[in-house]
Amino acid sequence: MSGMALAATQATFYVAPSGNDSNKGTEQEPFKTITQAQKAVRAINGSMTGDIEVILREGTYALPGTIGFDERDGGKDGHYVRYKAYDGEKPLITGGMAITGWTIHDEANGIWKAEGVEGRFRQLYVNGKKAVRACFPNAIAADEKGAGSFDHDFVRLTKVDSSGRAFDVSADYVKNIKNIEDVEIHLMIAWSENILRLEKVQVNGGTAKLIPKDPERTKLFHRAYPMLGTAFQSNPPKQQVFYLENSYDLLDAAGEWYLDEKEHVLYYKPRSGENMATANVVAPRFNTLFSVLGKDTKNKVGYMSFEGLTFAHSNYTRPSEEGFLDLQAGNFNVDVLADPSRGNWEKLNSNKFLLWRPDAGFRVENAHHMLVKNCTFTQMAATGLDFVSGTNDDVIEGNVFYEIGAAGIMLGKFYQDSTTEIHIPYNPSDKDEISTRDTIRNNLVTNVTNEHQGAVGIGAGYPRYVVIENNEISYTYYSGISVGFGWTKSETAMTNNHINKNNIHHISRLLCDSGPIYTLSNQGTGSEIKENYLHDYGASKWSDYWVLPIYLDEGSSGFTVENNSYRNSPSGVGQNQPGQFTQRNNGGYIESVAQAAGLQGEYKNIADRINNIPLPDFSNTVTQAAFKVVATLPGIIQAEDYDVGGQSVSFSDKDFVNEGNVYREDGVDVVGLGCSDSAMTKDCNGYAIGYTQSGEWLEYSVNVIVASKFVFRANVASGLDVGSFRLFIDGKAVTDTIAVPQGEDWNTYGYVEGETAEIAKGEHVLRIQFTGTYVNLDWIQFALTPEELPIPQKRGVQLNLGERGYDVFGMDGRFVCRIEGMSAMGGFKAALMAKGVKPGMYVVRGLESRKSIRINTVK
């Protein structure tokens, strides 16, 4: 027996917050970080004779950024790489940061403050309980969801002003709000929740007109669905409900908070018993804690497991940047397209949409034989666990999803991509892209959809052979389980989907046109909805209209719906233009079905984990420090050598992937210069920061050796004319915005110059903030006088043209032409001109690396 056990495990590495990455990774000498264990696994998993285990000891793993796993990290030949908790221990993996240094701000009203709070976030947790972002009306207690939980309260619009693209409300609701430009309206429309930032308010007597910001304003008033305005079929007619959020002037109830992003001050009004001198206060820093991402559908990550771990404190700030218009199941509008067949599409009349999905705390794409088991997902801003696409033969089992902003679990594509209209049936030629034979079993999904109320407990787009069984789903604001998308009876990717033996209750607690199990579109043959126990739910007082039982919505077909049990809920099978299906015995309470539904066996009591979620301990967190050495001014700063510390500490990057895949292992996008390969990753002569977006920033520890103003020269590249950046010292701007002119492309570098304000002698933190998009930044040289600014030798700035050719596409995705490798030696612009291509913006993609760059041939 012992010999068999030894053969089953090839190697075991240990990690502990008190460890050291210079250790051997043994139980006696553990590593400190998960990434160090990842490196150890990569060194030996090329050939596997058994499983490789990474055992995490008790404590807090405060991640500096997303940990990315790819095809280099998986197992081989049926042997697994397992990341798991030490027996009996509860390791906590957090994307959060501690908020400390609280002082009293307004003693009369009991408001405290913490200064110097960097980053943007929309959630705050105090002693393990979610706090309330300051709102009107004030939130109401909802202890049935868990101790300290809350629901929002609502008021109704006076009317929707569709011609003015605004909302009329009582002037009393906004009369005391001074910073209306920071306030959001959260508007419930039928089956969706919509977040719009406000531009201004116009008061006329007792009525206030709320005018939202763009782009969300234009999108909302273009779309026909969900139905904005007087609630559908309401009698007597009623207006839709909303609440307002995010103003210091709304900070009037215990448990509320407000972040002044301009002054970097966080305000909080403690609940009874909370001592701010000792309170454990956590804000999320970044969106995705773990990412498992295979290169493509032919190069997937395989044979990995994650067991017994707790994941907490993921961020999601898109609503703060451009609003959030939920179309269905938490999928949000990227754009609303012209729909001439419906008439004047600018008057609430378009039914053509582009969508995308919220980010997830744990994200999986292009992976097979993954196991996520006995983990806890909690205090997350958007989705908990998302198997995005290209997944197969995976198991999600025995996990707890509690206090989640959007869906607990998402699976599979809901549309081809964010540029494909959503009513086009998804049925790709690459079948490896379809989520296939994945199993979601014995999970507890409760108190979810708290930030994006139109999300669902478990949502699946177009899966095939999916098994969703013996789960318990409760306390959602929209549907419990949703499978399918597209509103079509045409053939889709789906077939043989089984939704059986689930226990679903207390769902649809706010929105309507929903059900405990909701389906859309043609689901092939052999699909089942059987022996589910559906109970204790119904339409809320805020819903625009009805909530249904099992709901086969537009195009739903291929199902056998049989032996489902109901209690204290709507009963039967709701239908809205479904296709062919079979139904039998779906009414009333069936004791045997109720007993066999939901969590079973060893998973019956996993709800106990909710009361044992560990509080984070940030005492071992890596603080901000120089990456290599502290830079001196005068002197040169290499852009890629930003400080260590992580997301929202030493840098802010809007996605979790290092798009260049070189030099550093966090989410900052570093690109190679003068590399030996066309992917710009091998044997590079240098590095630069690339793929930048407005609002991103990088920080550098510097020592100013003489107080002075400084002149500087930056080595930059951009194929567009929208790039710019600005410099800050210790949070204060020391330059104006520096525009980066359009160049040949993102691989041909040139110089921009500027001058700083007076900078004091001593140690400081320099921040480079990107105020425009698509700037590549190599280095910045600082000097006291222009004459002292040498021009360092340019490092490899031309694209390596070792590939056999390049395809050129228009910005609409249309193929334009192919350029052979040698013909591009004079530059892509010249090659395009030689082919007679008109001036404009194009995407150039290598035939072998599949890497793309954008170029603009207009000067």
C-alpha positions in Angstrom: 0.0 0.0 0.0 2.8 2.5 0.9 4.5 1.7 -2.4 1.4 2.5 -4.3 1.1 5.8 -2.4 4.7 6.7 -3.3 4.1 5.9 -6.9 1.0 8.2 -7.0 3.0 11.3 -6.1 6.1 12.3 -8.0 7.0 15.4 -5.9 5.5 17.6 -3.1 6.3 21.3 -2.6 5.2 23.3 0.4 4.3 27.0 0.6 3.7 29.1 3.7 3.3 32.9 4.3 6.2 32.6 6.8 8.4 30.8 4.3 11.2 32.0 2.1 11.6 31.7 -1.7 15.2 30.8 -1.2 14.1 27.7 0.6 13.9 24.2 -0.9 10.1 24.1 -0.8 10.0 21.2 1.7 7.6 21.0 4.7 10.4 22.1 7.0 11.7 24.8 4.6 8.6 26.0 2.6 8.6 28.6 -0.2 6.9 31.9 0.6 5.0 32.5 -2.6 2.8 30.5 -4.9 4.8 31.8 -7.9 8.0 30.2 -6.6 6.3 26.9 -6.2 5.0 27.3 -9.8 8.6 27.7 -11.0 9.6 24.5 -9.1 6.7 22.6 -10.8 7.7 23.9 -14.3 11.2 22.6 -13.7 10.0 18.9 -13.3 6.6 18.5 -15.0 7.9 17.9 -18.5 8.0 14.2 -17.7 5.7 12.9 -15.0 5.5 9.6 -13.3 2.9 10.7 -10.7 1.1 13.7 -9.4 2.9 16.9 -8.3 1.5 18.5 -5.3 1.8 22.1 -4.0 0.6 22.2 -0.4 -0.4 25.6 0.9 -0.2 26.1 4.7 -2.5 28.2 6.8 -2.3 32.0 6.4 -2.8 34.8 4.0 -1.4 34.9 0.5 -1.7 38.5 -0.5 -1.1 38.4 -4.2 0.7 41.4 -5.8 -1.3 40.6 -9.0 -2.9 37.8 -11.0 -1.1 34.5 -10.9 -1.2 33.2 -14.5 -1.1 29.5 -15.3 -0.7 28.3 -18.8 0.2 25.1 -20.8 3.6 25.0 -19.0 1.9 24.5 -15.7 -0.3 21.4 -16.2 0.1 17.7 -15.7 0.9 15.1 -18.3 -0.5 11.6 -19.2 -3.3 11.7 -16.6 -1.0 12.8 -13.8 -2.2 16.0 -12.1 -0.5 19.1 -10.8 -2.4 19.9 -7.6 -2.5 23.1 -5.6 -4.2 22.2 -2.4 -4.6 23.1 1.3 -2.7 21.4 4.0 -5.0 18.9 5.8 -7.2 20.8 8.3 -6.0 24.2 7.3 -7.6 27.2 5.5 -5.1 29.1 3.4 -6.6 32.4 2.2 -5.6 33.8 -1.3 -6.5 37.5 -1.5 -6.4 40.2 -4.0 -7.1 42.8 -1.3 -5.2 45.4 0.5 -5.5 46.6 4.1 -6.8 50.1 4.8 -5.2 51.4 8.0 -4.5 54.7 9.7 -8.1 55.6 10.6 -8.7 58.9 12.3 -12.0 60.6 13.3 -13.2 63.0 10.7 -16.7 64.1 11.9 -17.1 63.2 15.5 -20.7 64.5 15.7 -21.8 62.2 12.9 -19.4 59.3 13.8 -17.5 59.4 10.4 -13.9 58.2 10.2 -11.4 58.6 7.5 -8.2 57.0 6.1 -6.0 59.2 3.9 -3.6 58.3 1.1 -5.9 55.5 -0.2 -4.7 54.7 -3.8 -6.6 52.7 -6.3 -10.3 52.5 -7.4 -12.6 50.0 -5.8 -16.4 49.5 -5.4 -16.4 47.2 -2.4 -15.2 47.4 1.2 -15.1 44.7 3.9 -14.9 45.5 7.6 -14.2 42.6 10.0 -15.2 40.2 7.3 -18.6 41.9 6.5 -19.4 43.8 3.4 -19.9 47.5 4.0 -22.4 49.6 2.1 -21.3 52.1 -0.6 -23.1 55.3 0.5 -26.5 55.3 -1.1 -30.0 56.6 -1.2 -32.3 55.1 -0.1 -30.3 53.5 2.7 -29.8 49.8 2.6 -31.9 47.5 4.7 -30.8 44.5 6.8 -31.1 41.0 5.2 -29.7 38.7 7.9 -31.4 35.7 6.2 -28.6 35.8 3.6 -26.0 35.7 6.4 -25.1 37.7 9.4 -24.6 41.4 8.5 -25.9 41.0 5.0 -28.0 43.8 3.4 -30.4 44.5 0.5 -30.9 47.7 -1.3 -34.0 49.7 -0.9 -35.6 51.6 -3.8 -37.6 54.6 -5.0 -39.3 55.0 -8.4 -38.7 57.2 -11.3 -41.2 60.0 -12.0 -40.8 59.2 -15.7 -38.3 58.3 -18.4 -37.6 61.3 -20.7 -36.7 59.3 -23.9 -36.4 62.4 -26.1 -34.1 64.1 -23.7 -32.4 60.8 -22.8 -32.8 61.5 -19.1 -34.7 60.4 -16.0 -37.2 62.6 -14.1 -37.2 62.1 -10.3 -38.3 63.9 -7.2 -36.0 66.9 -6.5 -36.0 65.8 -2.9 -33.8 62.8 -3.8 -30.9 64.9 -5.0 -31.3 68.3 -3.3 -28.4 67.7 -0.9 -25.9 66.1 -3.2 -23.0 68.4 -4.2 -20.8 66.0 -6.2 -23.5 64.8 -8.7 -20.8 64.1 -11.3 -19.5 61.2 -9.1 -22.9 59.8 -8.4 -24.4 56.7 -10.1 -28.0 55.7 -10.7 -28.7 51.9 -10.4 -31.8 51.4 -12.4 -33.7 48.1 -12.5 -35.3 47.4 -15.9 -37.3 44.2 -16.1 -34.7 41.5 -16.0 -31.6 43.7 -15.8 -29.7 46.0 -13.5 -28.1 49.1 -15.1 -25.5 51.4 -13.7 -25.1 54.8 -15.2 -22.8 57.6 -14.1 -24.5 61.0 -13.8 -23.3 64.0 -15.8 -25.5 66.6 -14.3 -28.9 67.3 -12.7 -31.4 70.0 -13.7 -33.9 71.0 -11.1 -37.3 72.5 -12.1 -39.5 73.0 -9.1 -40.2 69.6 -7.5 -38.7 67.6 -10.3 -35.0 66.9 -11.0 -33.8 65.7 -14.4 -30.9 63.2 -14.1 -28.7 63.3 -17.2 -26.3 60.3 -17.5 -22.8 60.3 -18.9 -21.8 58.7 -22.2 -21.1 56.1 -23.5 -23.8 54.4 -21.3 -26.4 57.1 -21.9 -26.4 56.7 -25.7 -26.4 52.9 -25.5 -29.3 52.7 -23.1 -31.6 55.0 -25.0 -30.9 53.2 -28.3 -31.8 49.7 -27.1 -35.3 48.3 -27.3 -34.8 45.5 -24.6 -35.1 45.3 -21.8 -38.1 47.7 -21.9 -37.1 51.0 -20.4 -40.1 53.1 -19.2 -43.4 52.3 -17.6 -43.2 48.7 -16.3 -44.4 46.2 -18.9 -48.1 45.2 -18.4 -48.3 47.0 -15.0 -51.8 47.9 -14.0 -52.0 50.5 -12.7 -48.9 51.8 -14.6 -45.8 52.0 -12.5 -42.3 53.5 -13.1 -39.1 51.5 -12.7 -37.1 51.5 -9.4 -33.6 52.8 -8.7 -31.2 53.9 -6.0 -28.4 56.4 -6.1 -24.9 55.7 -5.0 -21.4 57.2 -4.3 -21.5 60.6 -2.6 -20.2 61.8 0.7 -23.5 63.6 1.1 -25.2 60.2 1.1 -23.0 58.9 4.0 -25.6 58.9 6.8 -26.0 55.3 8.0 -23.9 53.0 10.0 -21.9 50.7 7.7 -21.7 53.1 4.8 -18.5 54.3 3.1 -17.4 56.7 0.4 -14.0 57.0 -1.5 -13.0 60.5 -2.6 -10.8 59.4 -5.5 -9.6 62.9 -6.2 -8.2 63.5 -2.7 -7.5 59.8 -2.0 -9.5 59.8 1.2 -11.8 56.9 2.3 -14.7 57.8 4.7 -16.6 55.2 6.8 -19.3 55.4 9.4 -18.8 52.4 11.7 -21.4 49.9 12.7 -22.1 49.3 16.4 -19.2 47.6 18.0 -16.6 48.3 15.3 -13.4 49.9 16.7 -11.6 51.6 13.8 -8.3 51.4 15.7 -8.4 47.6 15.5 -10.8 46.9 12.6 -9.8 44.6 9.8 -10.6 46.7 6.7 -10.0 45.4 3.2 -10.5 46.8 -0.2 -9.9 44.8 -3.5 -7.0 45.7 -5.7 -7.3 43.7 -8.9 -9.9 41.7 -10.8 -8.5 38.2 -11.3 -6.6 36.2 -8.7 -5.9 33.1 -10.6 -6.0 32.8 -14.4 -5.6 29.4 -16.2 -5.2 30.3 -19.8 -4.1 27.9 -22.6 -2.4 29.3 -25.6 -5.3 28.3 -27.9 -7.8 25.5 -28.4 -5.1 23.2 -29.7 -2.6 24.0 -26.9 -4.7 23.7 -23.7 -3.7 23.5 -20.1 -4.4 20.0 -18.8 -4.6 18.0 -15.6 -4.6 20.7 -12.9 -6.5 20.8 -9.6 -7.2 23.4 -7.0 -8.5 22.0 -3.7 -9.5 23.4 -0.3 -8.4 27.0 -1.0 -10.3 30.2 -0.1 -10.3 33.0 -2.7 -11.4 36.5 -1.7 -11.3 40.2 -2.6 -11.4 40.6 -6.4 -12.1 43.9 -7.9 -14.2 45.1 -10.9 -14.3 48.8 -11.8 -15.8 48.9 -15.3 -19.0 50.5 -14.0 -16.9 53.4 -12.6 -15.3 53.9 -16.0 -18.1 53.6 -18.5 -21.2 52.4 -16.7 -22.6 48.9 -16.9 -25.7 48.1 -19.0 -26.7 44.5 -18.3 -28.6 42.9 -21.2 -29.2 39.5 -19.7 -27.6 37.2 -17.1 -24.9 39.7 -16.3 -23.6 40.1 -19.9 -23.2 43.8 -20.6 -23.5 46.0 -23.6 -20.3 46.8 -25.4 -22.4 48.5 -28.1 -25.9 48.9 -29.5 -26.0 48.6 -33.3 -28.2 50.3 -35.8 -31.4 48.3 -36.4 -33.1 49.9 -39.4 -35.7 47.2 -39.7 -37.2 48.4 -36.5 -37.5 52.1 -37.6 -35.8 54.9 -35.8 -33.3 53.1 -33.7 -32.4 56.2 -31.7 -35.8 56.0 -30.0 -35.5 52.9 -27.8 -35.8 50.6 -30.8 -32.7 48.6 -31.5 -32.6 44.8 -30.9 -29.0 44.4 -32.1 -26.3 44.2 -29.5 -22.6 43.5 -28.8 -21.9 42.1 -25.4 -19.2 40.9 -23.0 -19.1 39.2 -19.6 -17.8 40.6 -16.3 -14.4 39.6 -15.0 -13.9 36.7 -12.6 -11.9 36.2 -9.5 -10.8 32.8 -10.9 -10.8 32.5 -14.7 -10.2 29.4 -16.9 -9.9 29.3 -20.7 -8.6 26.6 -23.0 -8.2 23.9 -20.4 -9.1 20.3 -20.0 -9.3 17.9 -17.0 -9.4 20.7 -14.5 -10.7 20.1 -11.0 -11.8 22.8 -8.7 -12.9 21.1 -5.5 -13.8 22.1 -1.9 -12.8 25.7 -2.4 -14.5 28.8 -1.1 -15.1 31.9 -3.2 -16.2 35.0 -1.3 -16.1 38.8 -1.2 -15.7 39.1 -4.9 -16.8 42.1 -7.0 -18.0 40.3 -10.1 -18.1 36.6 -11.1 -16.6 34.0 -8.7 -15.4 31.2 -11.1 -15.6 31.5 -14.9 -14.8 28.7 -17.3 -14.9 31.0 -20.3 -14.4 28.8 -23.3 -12.4 25.9 -24.7 -13.0 23.9 -21.6 -13.6 20.2 -21.6 -13.8 17.3 -19.1 -13.6 19.6 -16.2 -15.2 19.2 -12.7 -16.4 21.9 -10.4 -17.4 20.2 -7.2 -18.0 20.8 -3.5 -17.3 24.6 -3.6 -19.0 27.4 -1.7 -19.8 30.7 -3.4 -20.9 33.3 -0.9 -21.0 37.1 -1.1 -20.3 37.4 -4.8 -21.0 40.5 -6.9 -22.2 38.7 -10.1 -22.6 35.0 -10.9 -21.2 32.3 -8.7 -20.2 30.2 -11.7 -20.1 31.0 -15.4 -19.4 28.5 -18.2 -18.9 28.7 -21.9 -19.3 31.4 -24.5 -22.6 33.3 -24.8 -21.6 34.8 -28.2 -18.7 34.3 -30.5 -16.9 37.5 -29.4 -17.5 41.1 -28.5 -17.8 42.1 -32.2 -20.5 39.5 -33.2 -24.2 40.4 -32.9 -25.6 38.2 -30.1 -28.6 36.8 -32.0 -26.3 35.0 -34.4 -26.4 31.4 -33.2 -23.1 30.3 -31.7 -21.9 27.1 -33.4 -18.2 27.5 -34.3 -16.3 25.4 -36.8 -13.6 24.8 -34.1 -15.5 22.4 -31.8 -12.7 22.5 -29.3 -13.8 26.0 -28.5 -17.1 24.8 -27.1 -17.3 24.0 -23.4 -17.9 20.2 -23.5 -18.5 17.5 -20.9 -17.9 19.9 -18.0 -19.6 19.0 -14.7 -20.9 21.4 -12.0 -21.9 19.3 -9.0 -22.6 19.6 -5.2 -21.7 23.3 -5.0 -23.4 25.8 -2.7 -24.1 29.1 -4.5 -25.7 31.6 -2.1 -25.9 35.4 -1.5 -24.6 36.1 -5.0 -25.5 38.7 -7.7 -25.1 41.4 -5.0 -23.3 44.0 -7.3 -24.8 43.0 -10.6 -28.3 42.0 -9.8 -29.1 40.8 -13.3 -26.6 38.0 -13.0 -27.5 34.4 -12.1 -26.3 31.8 -9.6 -24.9 29.5 -12.3 -24.9 30.7 -15.9 -23.9 28.7 -19.0 -23.8 30.2 -22.5 -23.7 27.5 -25.2 -22.3 24.4 -23.6 -22.7 20.8 -24.7 -22.9 17.7 -22.6 -22.8 19.9 -19.5 -23.9 18.3 -16.2 -25.3 20.7 -13.6 -26.6 18.6 -10.8 -27.1 18.4 -7.0 -26.2 22.1 -6.5 -27.9 24.4 -4.0 -28.6 27.9 -5.4 -30.2 30.5 -3.2 -30.5 34.3 -2.6 -30.1 35.6 -6.1 -31.8 38.7 -7.6 -32.5 37.1 -10.9 -32.6 33.5 -12.1 -31.0 30.6 -10.3 -29.6 28.5 -13.2 -29.5 29.9 -16.8 -28.4 27.8 -19.8 -28.4 29.0 -23.3 -28.4 32.3 -25.2 -29.2 33.7 -28.6 -33.1 33.5 -28.7 -33.0 31.1 -31.6 -34.6 27.8 -32.8 -31.7 27.3 -35.3 -29.1 24.7 -34.6 -26.5 25.9 -32.1 -23.4 24.4 -30.4 -25.6 22.9 -27.6 -26.7 19.3 -27.1 -27.3 16.9 -24.3 -27.3 19.4 -21.4 -28.5 18.0 -18.1 -29.8 20.2 -15.3 -31.0 17.7 -12.7 -31.5 17.3 -8.9 -30.7 20.9 -8.0 -32.2 22.6 -4.9 -33.1 26.2 -5.8 -34.8 28.6 -3.5 -35.1 32.3 -2.6 -34.2 33.4 -6.1 -35.5 36.3 -8.3 -35.6 38.5 -5.2 -35.7 41.7 -7.2 -35.9 41.3 -11.0 -38.5 39.6 -13.2 -39.0 37.5 -16.4 -36.9 34.9 -14.6 -37.2 31.5 -13.0 -35.2 29.0 -10.9 -34.1 27.3 -14.1 -34.1 29.5 -17.3 -33.2 28.3 -20.8 -32.8 29.8 -24.2 -32.4 28.5 -27.8 -32.1 25.1 -29.4 -30.3 22.7 -27.1 -30.0 19.8 -29.6 -31.2 16.4 -28.4 -31.0 14.5 -25.1 -31.2 17.6 -22.9 -32.9 17.2 -19.5 -34.4 19.2 -16.6 -35.3 16.5 -14.1 -36.0 16.0 -10.4 -35.1 19.6 -9.3 -36.6 20.9 -6.0 -37.8 24.5 -6.6 -39.2 26.3 -3.6 -39.8 29.5 -1.6 -39.6 32.2 -4.3 -41.9 34.5 -6.2 -42.1 38.0 -7.7 -40.7 40.8 -5.4 -42.6 44.0 -4.8 -40.0 45.8 -6.9 -40.3 43.6 -10.0 -41.7 45.0 -13.2 -43.8 41.9 -13.8 -43.9 38.1 -13.3 -41.5 35.4 -12.1 -42.1 32.0 -13.5 -41.4 28.3 -12.7 -39.0 26.4 -14.9 -38.9 28.8 -17.8 -38.3 27.7 -21.4 -37.8 31.0 -23.1 -37.4 31.8 -26.8 -36.3 28.9 -29.0 -35.7 26.5 -26.0 -35.9 23.0 -27.4 -34.5 19.5 -27.0 -35.4 19.1 -23.3 -37.3 16.5 -21.3 -38.7 18.3 -18.4 -39.8 15.7 -15.8 -40.5 15.1 -12.1 -39.6 18.5 -10.8 -40.9 19.3 -7.3 -42.3 22.7 -6.2 -43.2 24.2 -2.9 -44.2 27.8 -2.0 -43.5 28.9 -5.5 -44.9 29.0 -9.0 -45.4 25.5 -10.4 -45.2 23.9 -13.8 -43.3 24.9 -17.0 -43.3 28.5 -18.2 -43.1 28.9 -21.9 -42.4 31.8 -24.3 -42.1 30.7 -27.9 -40.1 27.5 -27.2 -39.3 24.8 -29.7 -40.0 21.1 -29.3 -39.7 19.6 -25.8 -41.3 17.0 -23.6 -42.9 17.6 -20.2 -44.2 15.1 -17.6 -45.2 15.4 -13.9 -44.1 19.0 -13.2 -46.5 20.2 -10.5 -46.7 20.1 -6.7 -44.4 18.7 -4.0 -42.6 15.4 -4.5 -40.9 14.3 -1.2 -38.5 11.9 -2.8 -37.3 14.5 -5.3 -36.8 17.1 -2.6 -34.7 14.7 -0.5 -32.5 13.7 -3.4 -32.0 17.3 -4.7 -29.2 19.6 -3.7 -26.1 18.9 -1.7 -25.5 15.2 -1.0 -23.1 12.9 0.9 -19.9 14.6 2.1 -21.1 17.9 0.8 -24.3 18.2 2.8 -22.8 20.6 5.4 -20.4 22.7 3.3 -22.5 25.8 4.3 -20.6 25.6 7.6 -17.6 27.1 5.8 -19.4 30.4 5.5 -19.0 31.0 9.3 -15.3 30.0 9.1 -13.9 32.3 6.4 -10.5 33.5 7.7 -9.8 37.2 8.1 -6.8 38.4 6.0 -3.5 39.1 7.7 -1.4 41.6 5.7 1.6 41.7 8.0 3.7 39.6 5.6 2.7 41.6 2.5 5.5 42.7 0.2 5.6 46.5 0.4 6.5 48.9 -2.3 10.3 49.0 -3.1 12.7 49.4 -6.0 12.7 46.6 -8.5 16.5 46.6 -8.9 18.1 49.7 -7.5 16.7 53.1 -6.5 17.0 55.4 -9.5 18.7 58.7 -9.2 17.7 62.1 -10.7 19.4 63.3 -12.7 19.6 59.9 -14.5 17.7 57.4 -16.6 14.7 55.4 -15.6 14.0 52.2 -17.6 10.2 52.0 -17.9 10.1 48.2 -17.4 11.9 48.6 -14.0 8.9 49.8 -12.1 8.8 49.1 -8.3 7.6 45.8 -6.8 4.5 45.9 -4.7 1.8 44.9 -7.2 -1.5 46.1 -8.6 -2.7 49.4 -7.0 0.5 49.6 -5.0 3.4 50.1 -7.5 1.4 49.9 -10.7 -2.2 50.0 -12.1 -2.9 47.9 -15.2 -6.4 47.3 -16.5 -6.0 43.7 -17.5 -4.2 40.7 -15.8 -2.2 39.5 -18.8 1.4 40.6 -19.6 0.6 41.0 -23.3 4.2 41.0 -24.3 4.9 37.9 -22.1 8.4 39.0 -21.3 10.7 40.2 -18.5 8.2 40.5 -15.6 5.6 38.1 -14.3 2.8 40.4 -13.3 0.0 42.0 -15.3 2.0 45.0 -16.7 2.4 44.8 -20.4 6.2 44.6 -21.2 7.3 44.2 -24.8 10.7 43.0 -26.2 13.0 45.2 -28.3 15.4 43.8 -30.9 14.5 40.2 -30.1 15.6 37.1 -32.1 12.1 35.8 -32.6 9.0 37.4 -34.3 7.0 37.1 -31.1 9.5 39.5 -29.5 10.1 37.2 -26.5 13.6 35.6 -27.0 17.1 37.1 -26.8 15.8 40.7 -26.6 18.2 43.7 -26.6 15.9 45.5 -24.2 12.3 46.0 -23.1 9.6 48.7 -23.0 6.2 49.2 -21.6 3.4 48.7 -24.2 -0.3 48.1 -24.7 -1.0 51.0 -22.4 -4.5 52.3 -21.6 -5.6 55.7 -20.3 -5.6 55.7 -16.5 -2.8 53.1 -16.1 0.3 54.1 -14.1 3.7 52.9 -13.0 5.8 54.0 -9.9 9.5 54.2 -9.3 11.5 54.8 -6.1 13.9 57.6 -6.9 16.5 59.6 -5.1 16.7 63.2 -6.1 20.3 64.3 -5.5 19.8 68.0 -6.0 16.7 70.1 -5.6 15.8 71.5 -9.1 13.6 71.6 -12.0 14.5 68.9 -14.5 14.4 68.6 -18.3 13.8 65.1 -19.7 13.7 63.1 -22.9 11.5 60.0 -23.3 11.9 57.3 -25.9 8.4 56.5 -27.1 6.4 54.9 -30.0 2.8 55.0 -31.1 0.9 54.2 -34.3 -1.9 56.6 -33.3 -2.1 60.2 -32.3 -4.0 59.7 -29.0 -1.1 58.9 -26.7 0.1 60.9 -23.8 1.5 60.7 -20.2 2.1 62.8 -17.2 4.6 62.7 -14.3 3.9 62.9 -10.6 6.1 63.1 -7.6 4.6 61.8 -4.3 1.1 62.2 -5.8 1.5 65.7 -7.1 1.8 66.5 -10.8 5.2 67.9 -11.8 4.5 68.2 -15.6 1.7 69.0 -17.9 0.3 66.3 -20.1 3.0 65.2 -22.5 1.6 64.3 -25.9 3.1 61.4 -27.9 2.9 62.1 -31.6 1.9 59.4 -34.1 4.8 57.6 -35.6 5.3 54.8 -38.1 4.0 52.1 -35.8 4.6 50.7 -32.3 8.0 49.4 -33.2 9.6 52.6 -34.4 10.7 54.8 -31.5 11.3 58.5 -31.3 11.7 61.2 -28.6 9.4 63.6 -26.7 10.8 66.2 -24.3 9.6 68.2 -21.4 10.4 69.9 -18.1 9.3 69.3 -14.5 8.4 71.6 -11.8 10.8 72.0 -8.9 11.5 68.7 -7.1 12.9 68.7 -3.6 16.1 66.8 -2.8 15.7 63.4 -1.2 13.8 60.1 -1.6 10.5 60.2 -3.6 8.1 58.1 -5.6 7.9 59.0 -9.3 4.6 58.1 -11.0 4.3 57.8 -14.8 0.5 58.1 -15.5 -0.8 57.3 -19.0 -3.4 59.9 -19.8 -3.9 58.7 -23.4 -3.9 55.3 -24.9 -1.5 53.1 -27.0 1.9 54.5 -25.9 5.0 52.4 -25.9 7.5 53.8 -23.4 11.1 52.6 -23.3 12.9 55.0 -21.0 13.0 58.6 -19.6 16.3 60.5 -19.2 16.4 63.4 -16.6 19.0 66.1 -16.6 19.5 69.6 -15.1 20.0 71.3 -18.5 19.1 70.4 -22.1 22.8 70.2 -23.0 23.2 67.4 -20.4 20.7 65.2 -22.1 22.6 62.5 -24.0 20.8 60.5 -26.6 21.3 56.9 -25.5 21.8 54.4 -28.3 18.5 53.2 -29.6 17.8 49.6 -28.9 16.2 47.2 -31.4 13.2 49.2 -32.6 12.3 47.4 -35.8 9.9 44.5 -36.0 11.8 41.3 -36.6 10.6 40.1 -40.0 11.6 36.5 -39.7 8.1 35.3 -40.4 7.2 34.2 -43.9 4.4 36.8 -44.2 1.8 39.1 -42.7 -2.0 39.4 -43.2 -3.5 42.9 -43.2 -7.1 43.5 -42.0 -9.2 46.6 -41.8 -10.5 47.7 -38.4 -13.8 46.0 -39.3 -12.0 42.7 -39.5 -12.2 42.5 -43.3 -9.1 41.0 -45.0 -7.2 43.5 -47.1 -4.0 41.8 -48.4 -1.0 39.7 -47.5 2.5 41.1 -47.3 5.4 38.7 -47.7 8.2 39.1 -45.2 10.9 40.5 -47.4 8.6 43.0 -49.0 8.0 44.6 -45.6 11.7 45.4 -44.9 11.1 49.0 -45.8 8.3 49.3 -43.3 4.6 48.2 -43.3 3.5 51.6 -44.4 5.6 51.5 -47.6 4.5 47.9 -48.3 0.9 48.9 -48.0 1.4 51.8 -50.3 3.1 49.6 -52.8 0.0 47.4 -52.8 -2.3 50.3 -53.5 -4.0 50.2 -50.0 -5.7 53.4 -49.1 -4.4 55.4 -46.1 -6.1 54.5 -42.8 -5.9 52.3 -39.8 -5.1 48.6 -40.2 -4.3 45.5 -38.1 -1.2 43.6 -39.2 -0.9 39.9 -38.1 2.1 37.6 -38.4 1.2 34.3 -40.2 3.3 32.2 -37.8 3.2 34.0 -34.4 -0.4 35.3 -34.9 0.8 38.4 -33.0 -0.9 41.6 -34.2 -0.1 45.3 -34.2 -2.2 48.2 -35.3 -0.7 50.7 -37.7 -2.0 54.0 -39.1 -0.8 55.0 -42.6 -2.2 58.5 -42.3 0.3 61.1 -41.2 
